Amino acid sequence: MELIKDGKRIDGRSFDELRPIKIEAGVLKRADGSAYVEWGGNKVLAAVYGPREAQPRHIQNPTKAIVSCRYNMAAFSVSDRKRQGPDRRSVEISKIVSEALDRVIFTEQFPRATIDVYMEVLQADAGTRCTCLTAASVALADAGIPMRDFVSACAVGKVDGQIVLDLGKEEDNLGEADLPIAIMPRTGEILLLQMDGHLTMEEFNKAVTLGMNACMKIYEMQKEALMKKYTGD
């Protein structure tokens, strides 16, 4: 299947163009913080509860809060109905999201506590881990949890020999490489960097630069979503 034709990708985007993104903060009344993100065909809901006392007590850390993340894909989120319950991929994504968020939250302010982050993928269309990180970060800020910064994430890949930003479903399935990246925008610190496939050193450097620039655009959208909730603009 030809994924690039006449300098355009299969969905008509240029190589460095993001899919349409919509971010909304504070969508759930009963959560301490929440966010909803539409990114291309992805639809993700994130909810935050806490900080609250970690239970049972033996899991408590006397020096810091535990950041507990749960990534779940709804059975109806993909065309082939997904089996209920966690699988290896869900466990892996839950872990990497938790590690990324742990780097930005001031966990030392909440000893013996837990901060629970739930991410529900209502519709999946490639790049759900980046969408979930983006949503979870806004939900944490909405909950008023002190953080060093947002976490902003985006994937870059290689398709038909070209480095392209924000892979779509066909590009993700049929492309030659996929590189999700998440950063702390104010410092540029990389919090997540995974790679599936093969890139030359030159391609890798180009992909990382492209991804970090895109993360900065997403960062502005995250701030706008939070400001919109509190100012109504």
C-alpha positions as CSV (number, residue, x, y, z in Angstrom):
1,M,0.0,0.0,0.0
2,E,1.4,3.4,-1.0
3,L,1.3,5.7,2.0
4,I,2.9,8.8,0.3
5,K,1.9,10.0,-3.1
6,D,2.9,13.3,-4.8
7,G,4.6,14.6,-1.6
8,K,1.4,14.1,0.5
9,R,0.5,11.4,3.1
10,I,-2.5,9.1,2.7
11,D,-4.7,11.5,4.7
12,G,-3.6,14.6,2.8
13,R,-1.2,15.9,5.5
14,S,2.3,17.2,4.9
15,F,5.2,15.4,6.6
16,D,5.4,17.7,9.6
17,E,1.6,18.2,10.1
18,L,-0.3,17.1,13.2
19,R,-3.7,15.6,13.1
20,P,-6.6,17.8,14.4
21,I,-6.4,18.0,18.3
22,K,-9.1,19.1,20.7
23,I,-8.4,19.3,24.5
24,E,-11.0,20.0,27.1
25,A,-10.4,20.2,30.9
26,G,-12.7,19.5,33.8
27,V,-15.3,17.2,32.0
28,L,-16.1,15.0,35.0
29,K,-17.7,16.5,38.1
30,R,-16.9,13.6,40.5
31,A,-13.2,13.3,39.7
32,D,-10.7,15.7,41.4
33,G,-9.4,16.5,37.9
34,S,-10.3,15.4,34.4
35,A,-9.7,16.0,30.7
36,Y,-11.0,14.8,27.4
37,V,-8.8,14.7,24.3
38,E,-9.7,14.1,20.7
39,W,-6.5,13.6,18.5
40,G,-7.2,12.4,15.0
41,G,-9.5,9.4,15.5
42,N,-8.4,8.9,19.1
43,K,-10.9,9.8,21.9
44,V,-9.5,9.6,25.4
45,L,-10.9,10.4,28.8
46,A,-8.6,10.9,31.8
47,A,-9.6,11.2,35.5
48,V,-7.5,12.0,38.5
49,Y,-8.3,11.1,42.2
50,G,-6.2,12.2,45.1
51,P,-3.8,12.8,46.7
52,R,-5.4,10.5,49.2
53,E,-4.1,8.0,51.8
54,A,-2.6,4.9,50.1
55,Q,-4.4,1.7,50.9
56,P,-3.5,-0.9,52.0
57,R,-0.9,0.7,54.3
58,H,1.9,-1.6,53.4
59,I,2.1,0.0,49.9
60,Q,2.7,3.5,51.4
61,N,6.0,5.3,50.8
62,P,6.9,7.5,53.8
63,T,8.8,9.9,51.7
64,K,6.6,10.5,48.6
65,A,3.3,9.9,46.9
66,I,2.8,6.9,44.7
67,V,1.6,7.8,41.1
68,S,-0.7,5.0,40.1
69,C,-1.8,4.9,36.4
70,R,-4.3,2.7,34.7
71,Y,-4.6,2.7,30.9
72,N,-7.6,0.8,29.5
73,M,-9.0,0.4,26.0
74,A,-12.7,0.1,25.9
75,A,-13.9,-3.1,24.2
76,F,-15.6,-1.0,21.5
77,S,-12.6,1.3,20.9
78,V,-11.2,-0.8,18.0
79,S,-12.9,-2.4,15.0
80,D,-12.0,-5.9,16.3
81,R,-13.8,-6.1,19.6
82,K,-11.1,-6.1,22.4
83,R,-11.2,-8.6,25.2
84,Q,-12.0,-7.0,28.6
85,G,-9.3,-6.7,31.2
86,P,-5.6,-5.7,31.2
87,D,-3.2,-7.2,28.6
88,R,0.6,-6.8,28.3
89,R,0.3,-3.6,26.2
90,S,-2.0,-2.0,28.7
91,V,0.3,-2.9,31.6
92,E,3.3,-1.5,29.7
93,I,1.6,1.8,28.8
94,S,0.3,2.2,32.4
95,K,3.9,1.8,33.6
96,I,5.5,4.3,31.2
97,V,2.8,6.9,31.8
98,S,3.2,6.5,35.6
99,E,7.0,6.9,35.3
100,A,6.7,10.1,33.1
101,L,4.2,11.7,35.4
102,D,6.2,10.8,38.5
103,R,9.0,13.0,37.1
104,V,6.8,16.1,37.0
105,I,4.6,15.8,40.1
106,F,6.0,17.1,43.4
107,T,5.4,13.7,45.0
108,E,7.5,14.6,48.0
109,Q,4.8,16.9,49.2
110,F,2.4,14.0,49.8
111,P,4.1,11.2,51.8
112,R,2.1,8.0,52.3
113,A,-0.4,9.2,49.7
114,T,-1.5,7.9,46.3
115,I,-2.4,9.9,43.2
116,D,-4.6,7.7,40.9
117,V,-4.8,8.4,37.2
118,Y,-7.3,6.6,35.0
119,M,-7.1,6.8,31.2
120,E,-9.9,5.3,29.2
121,V,-9.5,5.0,25.4
122,L,-13.0,5.3,24.0
123,Q,-11.8,5.2,20.4
124,A,-8.3,4.2,19.1
125,D,-6.6,5.4,16.0
126,A,-2.8,5.1,16.5
127,G,-0.8,7.1,19.1
128,T,-3.0,6.3,22.1
129,R,-0.1,6.5,24.6
130,C,0.8,10.0,23.5
131,T,-2.9,11.0,23.6
132,C,-3.3,9.5,27.1
133,L,-0.2,11.3,28.4
134,T,-1.5,14.6,27.1
135,A,-4.9,14.0,28.7
136,A,-3.5,12.8,32.0
137,S,-1.2,15.8,32.3
138,V,-4.2,18.2,31.8
139,A,-6.3,16.2,34.3
140,L,-3.5,16.5,36.9
141,A,-3.3,20.2,36.5
142,D,-7.1,20.4,36.7
143,A,-6.9,18.6,40.0
144,G,-4.6,21.3,41.3
145,I,-1.8,18.8,41.9
146,P,1.5,20.7,42.1
147,M,3.7,19.9,39.1
148,R,7.0,21.1,37.6
149,D,5.3,21.3,34.2
150,F,2.9,19.6,31.9
151,V,4.0,16.5,30.0
152,S,3.6,16.9,26.3
153,A,3.8,13.9,23.9
154,C,3.8,13.1,20.2
155,A,4.9,10.3,18.0
156,V,7.2,10.5,14.9
157,G,7.8,7.7,12.4
158,K,9.2,6.6,9.1
159,V,6.9,6.0,6.2
160,D,8.0,5.1,2.7
161,G,11.5,6.3,3.6
162,Q,10.3,9.7,4.9
163,I,10.3,11.0,8.5
164,V,6.8,12.0,9.3
165,L,5.0,13.5,12.3
166,D,2.1,12.0,14.2
167,L,1.4,8.7,12.6
168,G,-2.1,7.7,11.5
169,K,-3.4,4.2,11.8
170,E,-2.2,2.9,8.4
171,E,1.2,4.6,8.8
172,D,1.5,3.0,12.3
173,N,0.6,-0.4,11.0
174,L,2.6,-0.4,7.7
175,G,5.4,2.2,8.3
176,E,9.0,1.3,8.9
177,A,9.5,3.0,12.4
178,D,7.5,4.5,15.2
179,L,9.1,6.8,17.9
180,P,6.8,8.1,20.6
181,I,8.4,11.0,22.6
182,A,7.3,12.9,25.7
183,I,9.0,16.0,27.2
184,M,8.8,18.5,30.0
185,P,8.4,21.5,27.7
186,R,10.0,24.3,29.8
187,T,13.3,22.4,30.3
188,G,13.2,20.2,27.2
189,E,13.9,17.1,29.4
190,I,12.8,13.9,27.6
191,L,10.5,11.8,29.8
192,L,9.6,9.1,27.3
193,L,11.5,7.9,24.3
194,Q,10.6,4.5,22.7
195,M,11.4,3.2,19.3
196,D,9.9,0.4,17.2
197,G,11.7,-0.2,13.9
198,H,15.0,1.1,12.5
199,L,16.3,4.6,11.9
200,T,19.7,5.8,10.9
201,M,21.4,8.3,13.3
202,E,20.5,11.1,11.0
203,E,16.9,10.0,10.7
204,F,16.7,9.6,14.5
205,N,18.0,13.1,15.2
206,K,15.6,14.5,12.7
207,A,12.7,12.6,14.2
208,V,13.5,13.7,17.8
209,T,13.8,17.4,16.7
210,L,10.4,17.1,14.8
211,G,8.8,15.4,17.8
212,M,10.0,17.9,20.3
213,N,8.9,20.9,18.2
214,A,5.4,19.3,18.0
215,C,5.3,18.7,21.7
216,M,5.8,22.5,22.2
217,K,2.7,23.1,20.0
218,I,0.7,20.6,22.1
219,Y,2.0,22.3,25.3
220,E,0.3,25.5,24.2
221,M,-3.0,23.6,23.5
222,Q,-2.8,22.1,27.0
223,K,-2.4,25.5,28.6
224,E,-5.2,26.9,26.5
225,A,-7.6,24.1,27.6
226,L,-6.9,24.7,31.3
227,M,-7.2,28.5,30.9
228,K,-10.5,28.1,29.0
229,K,-12.0,26.2,31.9
230,Y,-11.2,28.8,34.5
231,T,-11.7,32.0,32.4
232,G,-14.5,30.8,30.1
233,D,-12.8,32.2,27.0
